[in-house]
């Protein structure tokens, strides 16, 4: 189902059924953009241990993509070779201080991490495309023990990208993790 909608004085825009929740509340419960209560309650709020090593060794072939929302409402998606598992409930990354992703990362920023490793599809660990998505909230560290821990764990190619250590650490508390279909990860 595709609808035409009028927005302001401009011409009508086409919207896919996937861009907005249906007007009918009965259909909204099954709509992909409107999580139902049972999905939220059952969502995995940790990073499965079976994925830790795969994520931590993703650079350079399977670099995680990190997404935030720009003030304009558009998604800002950037590859982040520094993405790592900090513990079962947190990702960490080193932000080198350049670009719009950097300007957009503040305490409380909602972040999506997209991980894809096709071999995990073939092995059956992530059968839907070898893909896992993680949703969480960022906390910025510009000094202190967590800042230093993130720097110490950082892979060497990323450290070489910030030899003067001008960047900052980011912890992302995982609130939900899912497979390609939007189902909670069951690993």
Sine and cosine of phi, psi and omega as CSV:
sin_phi,cos_phi,sin_psi,cos_psi,sin_omega,cos_omega
0.00,0.00,0.82,-0.57,0.08,-1.00
-0.82,-0.57,0.73,-0.68,-0.02,-1.00
-0.93,-0.38,0.44,-0.90,0.16,-0.99
-0.97,-0.23,0.77,-0.64,0.01,-1.00
-0.80,-0.60,0.53,-0.85,0.06,-1.00
-1.00,-0.09,0.77,-0.64,0.04,-1.00
-0.79,-0.62,0.96,-0.27,0.03,-1.00
0.91,0.42,-0.50,-0.87,-0.06,-1.00
-1.00,0.10,-0.14,0.99,-0.04,-1.00
-0.96,0.27,0.04,-1.00,0.01,-1.00
-0.96,0.26,0.36,-0.93,0.01,-1.00
-0.87,0.50,0.56,-0.83,0.04,-1.00
-0.92,-0.39,0.54,-0.84,0.05,-1.00
-1.00,0.06,0.69,-0.72,0.05,-1.00
-0.81,-0.58,0.74,-0.67,0.09,-1.00
-0.98,0.21,0.40,-0.92,0.06,-1.00
-0.88,0.48,-0.30,0.95,-0.04,-1.00
-1.00,0.06,-0.15,0.99,-0.05,-1.00
-1.00,0.08,-0.32,0.95,-0.05,-1.00
-0.54,-0.84,0.41,-0.91,0.03,-1.00
-0.95,0.32,0.59,-0.81,0.05,-1.00
-0.90,0.43,0.44,-0.90,0.04,-1.00
-0.94,0.34,-0.48,0.88,-0.02,-1.00
-0.98,0.19,0.89,-0.45,-0.03,-1.00
-0.85,0.53,-0.53,0.85,0.00,-1.00
-0.92,0.40,-0.59,0.80,0.03,-1.00
-0.98,0.18,-0.48,0.88,-0.02,-1.00
-0.88,0.47,-0.51,0.86,-0.02,-1.00
-0.88,0.47,-0.47,0.88,-0.01,-1.00
-0.97,-0.25,0.12,0.99,-0.05,-1.00
-0.98,0.20,0.68,-0.73,-0.07,-1.00
-0.89,0.46,-0.42,0.91,-0.03,-1.00
-1.00,0.01,-0.07,1.00,-0.02,-1.00
-0.85,-0.53,1.00,-0.04,-0.03,-1.00
-0.91,0.42,0.68,-0.73,0.04,-1.00
-1.00,0.08,0.27,-0.96,-0.08,-1.00
-0.85,0.53,-0.64,0.77,-0.05,-1.00
-0.92,0.40,-0.56,0.83,0.07,-1.00
-0.91,0.42,-0.70,0.71,-0.01,-1.00
-0.90,0.44,-0.64,0.76,-0.03,-1.00
-0.93,0.36,-0.55,0.83,-0.07,-1.00
-1.00,-0.07,-0.10,0.99,-0.06,-1.00
-0.89,0.45,0.64,-0.77,0.02,-1.00
-0.97,0.24,0.81,-0.58,0.00,-1.00
-0.97,-0.26,0.38,0.92,0.07,-1.00
-0.77,-0.63,0.20,-0.98,0.10,-1.00
-0.99,-0.11,0.90,-0.43,-0.06,-1.00
-0.82,0.57,0.73,-0.68,-0.02,-1.00
-0.82,0.57,-0.55,0.84,-0.01,-1.00
-0.90,0.44,-0.30,0.95,0.00,-1.00
-0.98,-0.18,-0.22,0.97,-0.08,-1.00
-0.79,0.62,-0.83,0.56,-0.07,-1.00
-0.90,0.43,-0.62,0.79,0.01,-1.00
-0.89,0.45,-0.66,0.75,0.01,-1.00
-0.94,0.33,-0.68,0.73,-0.04,-1.00
-0.93,0.38,-0.33,0.94,0.03,-1.00
-0.92,-0.39,0.35,0.94,-0.06,-1.00
-0.92,0.39,-0.51,0.86,0.00,-1.00
-0.95,0.31,0.71,-0.70,0.03,1.00
-0.99,-0.15,-0.23,0.97,-0.15,-0.99
-0.96,0.27,-0.55,0.84,-0.11,-0.99
-0.79,-0.62,0.73,0.69,-0.06,-1.00
-0.83,0.55,0.69,-0.72,0.06,-1.00
-0.93,0.37,0.56,-0.83,0.14,-0.99
-0.98,-0.18,0.71,-0.71,-0.01,-1.00
-0.89,-0.45,0.78,-0.62,-0.07,-1.00
-0.84,-0.55,0.64,-0.77,0.14,-0.99
-0.73,-0.69,0.09,-1.00,0.03,-1.00
-0.95,-0.31,0.81,-0.59,0.04,-1.00
-0.96,0.27,0.35,-0.94,0.05,-1.00
-0.82,0.57,-0.46,0.89,0.02,-1.00
-0.96,0.29,-0.19,0.98,-0.03,-1.00
0.99,-0.12,-0.18,0.98,0.03,-1.00
-0.98,0.18,0.45,-0.89,0.07,-1.00
-0.98,0.21,0.65,-0.76,0.14,-0.99
-0.94,-0.35,0.94,-0.35,-0.06,-1.00
-0.90,-0.43,0.82,-0.57,-0.05,-1.00
-0.69,-0.72,0.63,-0.78,0.13,-0.99
-0.94,0.33,0.66,-0.75,0.02,-1.00
-0.74,-0.67,0.99,-0.16,0.03,-1.00
-0.91,0.41,-0.29,0.96,-0.03,-1.00
-1.00,0.08,-0.07,1.00,-0.05,-1.00
-0.89,0.45,0.75,-0.66,-0.02,-1.00
-0.54,-0.84,0.34,-0.94,0.14,-0.99
-0.99,0.13,0.85,-0.53,0.03,-1.00
-1.00,0.06,-0.71,0.70,0.13,-0.99
-0.38,-0.93,-0.11,-0.99,-0.08,-1.00
-0.87,0.50,-0.38,0.93,-0.09,-1.00
-0.91,-0.42,-0.02,1.00,-0.08,-1.00
-0.69,-0.73,0.65,-0.76,0.29,-0.96
-1.00,-0.09,0.38,-0.92,0.14,-0.99
-0.74,-0.67,0.47,-0.88,0.14,-0.99
-0.47,-0.88,0.33,-0.94,0.04,-1.00
-0.95,-0.30,0.86,-0.51,0.03,-1.00
-0.99,-0.16,0.89,-0.45,-0.11,-0.99
-0.98,0.20,-0.10,0.99,0.12,-0.99
1.00,-0.04,0.45,0.90,0.03,-1.00
-0.78,-0.62,0.49,-0.87,0.16,-0.99
0.99,0.13,0.01,-1.00,-0.10,-0.99
-0.97,0.26,-0.44,0.90,0.06,-1.00
-0.89,0.45,-0.68,0.73,0.01,-1.00
-0.87,0.49,-0.74,0.68,-0.02,-1.00
-0.90,0.43,-0.41,0.91,-0.07,-1.00
-1.00,-0.01,-0.25,0.97,-0.05,-1.00
-1.00,0.05,0.92,-0.40,0.04,-1.00
-0.73,-0.69,0.23,-0.97,0.14,-0.99
-0.84,0.55,0.76,-0.65,0.03,-1.00
1.00,-0.03,-0.09,1.00,0.03,-1.00
-0.90,0.43,0.72,-0.70,0.10,-1.00
-0.98,0.20,0.71,-0.70,-0.10,-1.00
-0.74,-0.67,0.63,-0.78,0.14,-0.99
-0.90,-0.43,0.73,-0.68,0.09,-1.00
-0.91,-0.41,0.81,-0.58,-0.03,-1.00
-0.93,-0.36,0.88,-0.48,0.00,-1.00
-0.89,-0.45,0.76,-0.65,0.04,-1.00
-0.67,-0.74,0.81,-0.58,0.09,-1.00
-0.64,-0.76,0.98,-0.18,-0.09,-1.00
-0.80,0.60,-0.54,0.84,0.01,-1.00
-0.88,0.47,-0.43,0.90,0.01,-1.00
-0.97,0.26,-0.37,0.93,0.14,-0.99
-0.95,0.33,-0.74,0.67,-0.02,-1.00
-0.89,0.47,-0.60,0.80,0.00,-1.00
-0.98,0.21,-0.27,0.96,0.00,-1.00
1.00,-0.05,-0.07,1.00,0.00,-1.00
-0.92,0.40,-0.69,0.72,0.10,-1.00
-0.81,-0.58,0.98,0.18,-0.16,-0.99
-0.90,0.43,-0.36,0.93,0.00,-1.00
-1.00,-0.07,0.99,0.16,0.10,-0.99
0.98,0.20,0.07,1.00,-0.06,-1.00
0.92,0.38,0.49,0.87,-0.15,-0.99
-0.88,-0.47,0.65,-0.76,0.17,-0.99
-0.72,-0.69,0.65,-0.76,0.07,-1.00
-0.88,-0.48,0.65,-0.76,-0.01,-1.00
-0.79,-0.61,0.70,-0.72,-0.01,-1.00
-0.87,-0.49,0.72,-0.70,-0.02,-1.00
-0.30,-0.95,-0.16,-0.99,-0.05,-1.00
-0.83,-0.56,0.71,-0.70,-0.08,-1.00
-1.00,0.08,0.52,-0.85,0.19,-0.98
-0.73,-0.68,0.77,-0.64,-0.09,-1.00
-1.00,-0.07,0.65,-0.76,0.05,-1.00
-0.78,-0.63,0.91,-0.42,0.00,-1.00
-0.96,-0.28,-0.04,1.00,0.08,-1.00
-0.19,-0.98,0.14,-0.99,0.07,-1.00
0.99,-0.14,-0.03,-1.00,-0.11,-0.99
-0.90,0.44,-0.62,0.78,-0.01,-1.00
-0.94,0.34,-0.65,0.76,0.09,-1.00
-0.81,0.58,-0.76,0.65,-0.02,-1.00
-0.91,0.41,-0.62,0.79,0.00,-1.00
-0.91,0.42,-0.67,0.74,0.04,-1.00
-0.88,0.47,-0.70,0.71,0.02,-1.00
-0.87,0.49,-0.68,0.73,-0.02,-1.00
-0.89,0.46,-0.61,0.79,-0.02,-1.00
-0.99,0.16,-0.24,0.97,-0.08,-1.00
-0.87,0.49,0.67,-0.74,0.02,-1.00
-0.94,0.35,0.50,-0.87,-0.11,-0.99
-0.84,0.54,-0.69,0.73,0.01,-1.00
-0.85,0.52,-0.55,0.84,0.03,-1.00
-0.96,0.27,-0.60,0.80,0.07,-1.00
-0.89,0.45,-0.61,0.79,0.02,-1.00
-0.91,0.42,-0.44,0.90,0.05,-1.00
-0.97,0.26,-0.20,0.98,0.01,-1.00
-0.63,-0.78,0.89,0.46,-0.11,-0.99
-0.88,0.47,-0.42,0.91,0.00,-1.00
-1.00,-0.06,0.09,1.00,0.04,-1.00
0.80,0.60,0.78,0.63,-0.02,-1.00
-1.00,-0.01,-0.18,0.98,-0.04,-1.00
-0.99,0.17,-0.25,-0.97,0.02,-1.00
-0.59,-0.81,0.35,-0.94,0.03,-1.00
-1.00,0.03,0.52,-0.86,0.05,-1.00
-0.74,-0.67,0.79,-0.61,0.17,-0.98
-0.96,-0.26,0.69,-0.72,0.03,-1.00
-0.87,-0.48,0.93,-0.38,0.02,-1.00
-0.98,0.21,0.89,-0.46,-0.04,-1.00
-0.96,0.28,0.80,-0.60,0.04,-1.00
-0.95,-0.30,-0.40,0.92,-0.01,-1.00
-0.38,-0.93,0.59,-0.81,0.12,-0.99
-0.69,-0.72,0.62,-0.79,-0.09,-1.00
-0.50,-0.86,0.25,-0.97,0.08,-1.00
-1.00,-0.02,-0.12,-0.99,-0.08,-1.00
-0.87,0.49,-0.52,0.85,-0.03,-1.00
-0.99,0.15,-0.13,0.99,-0.03,-1.00
1.00,-0.09,0.00,1.00,0.05,-1.00
-0.98,0.20,0.56,-0.83,0.04,-1.00
-0.84,0.55,0.64,-0.77,0.02,-1.00
-0.87,0.49,0.74,-0.67,-0.01,-1.00
-0.84,-0.54,0.94,0.34,-0.04,-1.00
-0.91,-0.40,0.00,0.00,0.00,0.00
